[in-house]
Every structure is written in C-alpha cells, then in structure tokens.
Amino acid sequence: MMKPDSVYLIAEVAQAHDGSLGMAHSFIDALADTGVHAIKFQTHIAHAESSEFEQFRIDFSRQDATRYDYWKRMEFSLEQWRGLRQHCDDVGLEFMSSPFSIAAVELLEAIGVKRYKVGSGEVTNHLLLDRIAQTGKPVILSSGMSSLAELELAVELLQSYHVPLSILQCTTAYPTQPEQWGLNQVHELHKKFGVPVGFSDHSGDIYAGLAAVALGASILEFHVVFDKKMFGPDATASLTLGQIKKLVKGVAHITQALQHPVWKVDDTPFKELKVMFGKSLAVNKQMAKGAEITKADLESKKPAGRGIPAADYKQVIGRRLVNDKPAYAFLTESDLQ
C-alpha cells in the first residue's frame, strides 16, 4: 500500500482493544498493510489519573461499575507496553500513545517513544504539558475541547521548551457532524501559530479527512475499529480497515495532485485534441449567393480548422455569400464578401 509522502497518518486504537493485550497486537498486524505511518494507543494508569468521582463520558459499559474501573481494565504493564512497541517496530509502524498522567509519561519514556500526542482534554493540564516538554521530544497537540485562549497558553508553555510542535484541529463530538468539522481551522491555526497543523477526525467516515488534507492538513489522525458494532466509547466515530485503505489511497492522490499544480497558460499539450473537439462555422440551411448572414443562419461543427473558428462568429454576421452554400457546409473567408 502506497503511503502519502507529505501527510502523516495516525491510526488511533485508543481503547478499542478493550483491555485485551492480544486484541492490541491484532490491531498492529491489521494496520501494518493499510498504508498508515503510525498506530496510537492511550496509556491510562487508573490510580494516577482517575478517582471515584469521575463520571462516564457516555453510558456504554455494562461491565465497569465506575470510570475508574474502566481505566483500570485498559491498563497494560511496562513489559506489555514494551512488547507492543517492539511489535510496531517489527512491522514498520511508529508506536505512539497519549499519556493522561505524569506516571504515564514516565512509562512511555521507559519504553522510548519518539514523540507525544496530547489529547485535547489535557490542554489545560500544564503540569502534564511541562513534564512532556521536558523530554524535548516533538509534541502533537489536539485542540478539540479547548478555547483559543487555553490553546495559546498551552502553545506558549510548550514553545518555551523549544520542542517541535504541531496542532490538530479537532472537535470533541462522537461522531462529529459535518457542521462541526471546523475545516476552516486548518488554515486559521496555521496562520495564528505558524506551526504544522493537522486534523483529528471523529466523523466515522473518510470525507472529513480527505477535505482536511486538500485544505493543507499535514497530519491526519482517526480512530480505528474492526467493526463499528464493537464495544467501546469511540466505535461509531471510528474507521474500519476497509475505510482506512480508501482514505490512505485518497490522501496519496490528493497530496500528489497538490504537489503538481496545473496552470491554465500553456495549452500545447492539447493541440491535437483542440482540433478534434474544436468547432468551425457552418451554415445551417441551404443559402443562395448574395444572401446576408445572420446569427440564425449559423451552426458550429467539428473539427476545428475546417472553416472560420466558431469563436469568430460575430465577424461573419452581416456579410454576404459570394456563392451558393448547401445546408451544413463549412463557412470560409473565401465564401464571404
């Protein structure tokens, strides 16, 4: 599968593995031949990030009594995370995982991640941002549920550490409706912050991502599931493997097109076609010598070059024929006074 060379594609498993290590590894194998560049998980350490007071975002779980219990079930050990990282290396995918606590950052540092993706819920968590920035590694910052003012403060903090920074336009709604995509922000965020801007998609289809890339997004992130009927909070807002392959192909074509702009100046490549599809003037009825040509007498016929060009019809009107012309015969300068 061809990988787009100017748009970085991140397939986010998040919690679609539902706490199953085997399922997490299955996602890595399945995504290896789709053409994405990276696979992203989320690193949750329940006792460090959650409490008994945290509410479910949506009521989706019949097996977890509390949100804390859910996060606990999503945990993997350090060695298990190392195994997932190694599996990604083996199949040529970058391993990524979003941390939601300082403890999660320390775990990810222990397994040697290359960069950090920060979820939009952490934009105001300056303690976490500060620890991530201390690593000196590139940061991809999602803007989903943050205000512009909050985003400005987060960017200021991260840039004070001089870490390479990218921002993702994102809307925290699952699935996101077209009127919520905020595609205008791809340009607006780039203009304001002067950093690479991407798009984090929760629409559940490929259209938003393709549009974002056409508008200049250099990173594209999307959730992945094996089937939209799978258990989990993000299933309906995710892409299936088949959709991802279509998306990758579409992104590759769009980036290729953007790298080869077409200018409407030189038409020489179409010289022969313009003769074939071009039109020459003809009379649309039998006309006698001396008849005055009106617009109602004219037709245009293929090919070009057989008579007066159809574009010049105004120069013919009011002139008289110097000989008889049969119906639908081409009209040349030698036919006119």
VENWOPE-V51484 format. One line per field, one symbol per residue. ss: DSSP state (H for helix, E for strand, C for the rest). phi: phi as a letter, one per 30 degrees, with the letter a starting at -180 (. if undefined). burial: b if it has 24 or more other C-alpha atoms within 12 Angstrom, else e. Layout:
# VENWOPE-V51484
ss->???
phi->???
burial->???
This chain:
# VENWOPE-V51484
ss->CCCCCCCEEEEEEECCCCCCHHHHHHHHHHHCCCCCCEEEEEECCHHHHCCCCCCCCCCCCCCCCCHHHHHHHCCCCHHHHHHHHHHHHHHCCEEEEEECCHHHHHHHHHHCCCEEEECHHHCCCHHHHHHHHHCCCEEEEECCCCCHHHHHHHHHHHHHCCCCEEEEEECCCCCCCHHHCCCHHHHHHHHHHCCEEEEEECCCCCHHHHHHHHCCCCEEEEEECCCCCCCCCCHHHCECHHHHHHHHHHHHHHHHHHCCCCCCCCCHHHHHHHHHHCCEEEECCCECCCCECCHHHEEEECCCCCCCEHHHHHHCCCCEECCCECCCCECCHHHEC
phi->.dcecbbdccccdhcddhicddddddddddddccjdcbbccbccbedccbadcdcddbdbccccdbdedddddddbdeddddddddddedcicddbaddbaeedddddddciddabccdddcecddddeddddddidebccdceccdddddedddeddddchdebbbcdabdabdddedcdidddeddddddcibebbbccbdibcddddddddcjdcbbcadbbdadcddkdcedcccddddddddedddedddddddbdccdbccedcedddddcdbcdbdcadbcejdddcddccbbbdcdicadeedcdddcdjdcdcadbdeiddccdddbd
burial->eebbebbbbbbbbbbbbbbebeebbebbbbbbebbbbbbbbbbbbbeebeeeeeeeeeeeeeeeebbbbbbbbbbbeeeebbebbebbeebebbbbbbbbbbbbbbbbbebbbbbbbbbbbbbbbbebbbbbbbbebbbbbbbbebeeeebeebbebbbeeebbbbbbbbbbbbbbeeeebbbbbbbebbeebebbbbbbbbbbbbbbbbbbbbbbbbbbbbbbbbebeeebbbbbbbbbbebbbbbbbbbbebbeeeeeeeeeeeeeeeeeeeeeeebbbbbeeebeeeebbeeebbbbbbebbebbbbeebeebeebbbeeebeeebbbbeebbe
